[in-house]
């Protein structure tokens, strides 16, 4: 049995507690939050769980084996470092940290102490993303050519990170699952309409070697909510619409083939339009998959799907995007 302590019971914390409470071999023993009204809500729902306003009580408790951190991005590093140094396994809400240097230090500490450090990139555990991954691995889609993502709505303005750091980690982690290549460079542009220098709307392009491109559109200021990903392969194409209640994935037997290049700028292309089918998806709640993977990794020592290594890769892209935005869309290499 892995005894869990949760730090942060705001927007995402209740979902984490609910799912860890439902997982075999896990027991939520303690929850910390600075707001008493949230802790009162915990006591009503989980009367046997200990509550505290001090996160250090969770980190230093001898009864806690693993700490789940659901705090603002700027607080991830300090809380995770304390927990790892106290000998606790750690699951951190996305993104892992607000800099790659901090992420690398957490990974080093976890490795030295032989602890699991995992990031909650929840979408990797959805039936839709797992299906897309299996389609890619089977060869049905062919070689990937592009990844196009739109994640926009009239959303919550964050005080410590811009729209890229808030929204793009979801789709960047999905991209990393599907594209088996290291990103080469990033170009990003964004704008703040609130005067505080925090971009509420941004566009991000990731370049790979081998004519592969990924593009992301994120915004807190759209009149409509869109959660859509398009993946183009040499054989077929996929559309993932997360707002669809049941038919989230559609696979298009659609494509093109270059026939000849007649002159310098003129080509002949053969287009193919075939069937569209909707594959059946795993219906398990994604966050339960996160919780199960975390507990399994603690018990077996296996690396989780949403590993700290993946978390570092996402942070490096976000960091490069931030640098590009501040330099008016200059191309930045992903180091």
C-alpha positions in Angstrom: 0.0 0.0 0.0 1.4 3.4 -1.0 0.3 6.2 1.3 -0.3 9.4 -0.7 -0.1 13.1 0.4 -1.6 15.8 -1.8 -0.4 19.4 -1.8 -2.9 21.7 -3.4 -6.7 21.2 -3.4 -7.7 23.9 -5.8 -8.8 23.3 -9.4 -7.1 20.0 -10.1 -6.5 18.7 -6.6 -10.0 17.2 -6.1 -9.7 15.2 -9.3 -6.4 13.8 -8.2 -7.7 12.9 -4.7 -10.8 11.2 -6.2 -8.8 9.1 -8.6 -6.0 8.1 -6.1 -8.7 7.1 -3.7 -10.1 4.7 -6.2 -6.8 3.0 -7.1 -5.8 -0.3 -5.6 -2.7 -0.3 -3.5 -3.0 3.5 -2.8 -4.4 5.4 0.1 -4.7 9.2 0.4 -3.7 9.9 3.9 -3.1 13.7 4.1 -4.0 16.8 2.1 -2.5 20.3 2.4 -4.0 23.6 1.2 -3.7 27.2 2.5 -7.4 27.8 2.3 -9.5 26.5 5.1 -12.7 26.3 3.0 -11.0 23.8 0.7 -9.9 21.7 3.7 -13.4 21.8 5.1 -14.6 20.4 1.8 -12.0 17.6 2.1 -13.2 16.7 5.6 -16.8 16.4 4.4 -15.9 14.1 1.5 -13.0 12.2 3.1 -13.5 12.3 6.9 -10.5 9.9 7.6 -8.0 12.0 5.7 -5.8 14.4 7.7 -5.8 18.0 6.6 -3.2 20.7 7.1 -2.5 24.3 6.0 1.3 23.6 5.9 2.7 21.6 2.9 5.7 20.7 4.9 3.5 18.6 7.2 2.9 16.4 4.2 6.5 16.3 3.0 7.9 15.5 6.5 5.3 13.0 7.6 6.7 9.5 8.2 3.3 8.1 7.2 3.6 9.4 3.6 5.4 7.5 0.9 4.6 9.7 -2.1 3.6 13.3 -2.7 1.3 14.6 -5.4 1.8 18.3 -6.2 -1.1 20.3 -7.6 0.2 23.9 -7.2 0.9 26.8 -9.6 3.8 26.2 -11.9 6.1 28.6 -10.1 5.8 26.5 -6.9 6.5 23.1 -8.5 10.2 23.1 -8.1 10.5 24.1 -4.5 7.8 21.6 -3.3 9.1 18.8 -5.5 12.7 19.3 -4.4 11.7 19.2 -0.7 9.6 16.1 -1.2 12.4 14.3 -3.1 15.0 15.2 -0.5 12.7 13.9 2.2 12.7 10.5 0.4 9.2 10.8 -1.1 8.2 9.7 -4.6 6.7 12.7 -6.5 4.0 13.3 -9.0 3.9 16.9 -10.3 1.1 18.6 -12.2 2.2 19.7 -15.7 4.5 21.3 -16.6 7.3 19.8 -14.5 8.9 23.2 -13.6 9.2 26.7 -15.1 12.8 26.1 -16.3 14.8 23.2 -17.8 17.6 23.8 -15.2 15.2 23.2 -12.4 13.8 20.1 -14.1 17.2 18.7 -14.6 18.0 19.2 -10.9 14.8 17.4 -9.8 15.7 14.5 -12.1 19.2 14.3 -10.7 17.9 14.2 -7.1 15.3 11.5 -8.0 17.9 9.4 -9.7 20.4 9.7 -6.8 17.7 8.7 -4.2 16.2 6.0 -6.5 12.7 7.7 -6.4 10.0 8.0 -9.0 9.5 11.5 -10.4 6.5 11.7 -12.7 4.6 14.5 -14.5 0.8 14.5 -14.8 0.5 14.8 -18.6 -3.0 13.4 -18.4 -3.8 13.3 -22.1 -1.2 10.5 -22.6 -3.6 8.2 -20.7 -6.7 9.0 -22.7 -8.2 6.3 -25.0 -7.9 8.7 -27.9 -4.1 9.3 -27.6 -3.5 5.6 -26.9 -5.4 4.8 -30.1 -3.4 7.3 -32.1 -0.2 5.9 -30.8 -1.2 2.3 -31.7 -2.2 3.5 -35.2 1.2 5.1 -35.6 3.1 2.0 -34.3 1.1 -0.3 -36.6 2.2 1.6 -39.7 -1.4 2.3 -40.7 -0.9 6.0 -40.8 2.5 5.8 -42.5 5.3 8.3 -41.8 4.1 11.4 -40.0 4.3 14.6 -41.9 2.6 17.2 -39.7 0.9 17.7 -36.3 -1.5 20.6 -36.1 -3.2 21.5 -32.7 -5.8 24.1 -31.7 -6.5 24.6 -28.0 -8.5 27.8 -27.5 -11.4 29.1 -25.4 -12.5 32.0 -23.2 -10.4 30.7 -20.4 -8.9 31.5 -17.0 -6.1 34.1 -17.2 -3.1 32.8 -15.2 -1.0 35.1 -13.1 2.4 33.4 -13.4 2.5 31.8 -16.8 1.3 32.7 -20.3 -1.1 30.7 -22.6 1.7 28.6 -24.0 2.9 27.4 -20.6 -0.7 26.8 -19.5 -2.2 25.2 -22.5 0.5 23.9 -24.9 2.0 21.2 -22.5 -1.1 19.0 -23.2 -0.6 18.9 -26.9 3.2 19.0 -26.8 3.2 15.9 -24.7 0.9 14.2 -27.2 3.1 15.3 -30.0 6.1 13.8 -28.2 4.3 10.5 -28.0 3.5 10.4 -31.7 6.6 11.9 -33.4 9.6 9.7 -32.8 12.1 12.5 -33.5 13.9 15.1 -31.4 12.6 18.7 -32.0 15.2 20.9 -33.8 13.9 24.4 -33.3 11.0 26.5 -32.2 9.4 29.7 -33.6 6.7 31.4 -31.5 4.8 34.6 -31.5 2.3 35.9 -28.9 0.6 38.9 -27.6 -0.7 40.2 -24.2 -3.9 42.2 -24.3 -3.9 42.8 -20.5 -0.8 45.0 -20.2 1.0 42.6 -17.8 3.4 41.1 -20.3 1.7 37.6 -20.0 0.7 36.5 -23.5 -3.0 35.4 -23.6 -2.7 34.3 -27.2 0.2 32.6 -29.0 1.3 30.5 -32.0 4.1 28.0 -31.7 5.8 26.1 -34.5 8.2 23.2 -33.8 10.6 22.1 -36.6 11.9 18.6 -36.9 14.4 17.1 -39.3 13.0 15.2 -42.2 10.2 17.6 -43.3 8.1 17.2 -40.2 6.4 20.2 -38.7 4.2 20.7 -35.6 2.0 23.8 -35.1 0.1 24.9 -32.0 -2.6 27.6 -31.5 -3.4 28.5 -27.9 -5.6 31.2 -26.5 -7.5 32.3 -23.4 -9.5 34.8 -25.5 -11.5 32.8 -28.1 -15.3 33.2 -28.3 -15.5 29.4 -29.0 -13.9 26.4 -27.3 -11.9 24.2 -29.7 -9.8 21.2 -28.7 -8.6 19.6 -31.9 -5.5 17.9 -33.3 -4.8 16.9 -36.9 -2.1 14.4 -37.7 -1.1 13.9 -41.3 0.7 10.7 -42.4 1.9 9.4 -45.7 -0.8 6.8 -45.8 -3.7 8.2 -43.7 -4.7 11.1 -41.6 -6.2 11.4 -38.1 -8.5 14.0 -36.6 -8.8 14.1 -32.8 -11.7 16.3 -31.5 -11.6 16.2 -27.7 -15.0 18.0 -27.4 -16.8 15.1 -29.2 -18.6 13.1 -26.5 -18.0 9.7 -28.1 -16.5 9.9 -31.6 -13.3 11.6 -30.6 -11.1 10.0 -33.3 -11.7 9.8 -37.0 -9.2 8.1 -39.4 -9.3 9.4 -43.0 -8.0 7.2 -45.8 -7.0 10.4 -47.6 -3.8 11.5 -49.1 -1.7 12.5 -52.1 1.2 11.3 -54.2 3.7 13.2 -56.2 3.6 12.0 -59.8 6.2 14.1 -61.4 7.9 17.5 -61.3 7.4 19.0 -64.8 9.2 22.3 -64.3 11.0 24.0 -61.4 7.8 25.1 -59.6 5.1 22.9 -61.3 4.3 19.4 -60.0 1.7 16.8 -60.8 -0.1 15.3 -57.7 -2.5 12.4 -57.5 -5.1 12.8 -54.8 -6.7 9.9 -52.9 -10.0 10.1 -51.0 -11.2 6.9 -49.4 -13.2 5.8 -46.4 -13.5 7.4 -43.0 -13.8 5.2 -39.9 -14.2 5.8 -36.2 -12.2 3.4 -34.0 -13.5 2.3 -30.6 -11.6 3.8 -27.7 -10.7 2.8 -24.2 -13.3 4.5 -21.9 -11.2 4.5 -18.6 -10.8 8.0 -17.1 -7.4 9.2 -18.0 -6.5 10.5 -14.6 -7.1 7.1 -13.1 -4.5 5.8 -15.6 -2.1 8.4 -14.3 -2.7 7.3 -10.7 -2.3 3.7 -11.6 0.9 4.2 -13.5 2.4 6.2 -10.6 1.6 3.5 -8.1 2.8 0.8 -10.4 6.1 2.6 -11.0 6.7 3.0 -7.3 6.0 -0.7 -6.7 8.0 -2.0 -9.6 10.7 0.6 -10.3 9.6 0.8 -13.9 9.7 4.2 -15.7 6.2 5.7 -16.0 4.7 6.6 -19.4 4.6 10.3 -18.4 8.2 10.3 -17.1 10.3 13.1 -15.8 12.4 12.7 -19.0 9.3 13.6 -21.1 8.5 16.4 -18.6 12.0 17.9 -19.2 11.5 17.7 -23.0 8.3 19.6 -22.8 9.8 22.3 -20.6 12.7 22.7 -23.0 10.3 23.4 -25.8 8.3 25.8 -23.7 11.5 27.6 -22.7 12.5 27.9 -26.3 9.1 29.2 -27.2 9.3 31.8 -24.5 12.6 33.0 -25.7 11.3 33.2 -29.3 8.3 35.2 -28.3 10.4 37.7 -26.4 12.6 38.1 -29.5 9.7 38.7 -31.8 9.5 35.3 -33.4 13.2 34.5 -33.8 14.0 30.9 -34.4 15.4 29.2 -31.2 17.2 25.9 -31.2 15.9 23.3 -28.7 18.9 22.4 -26.6 
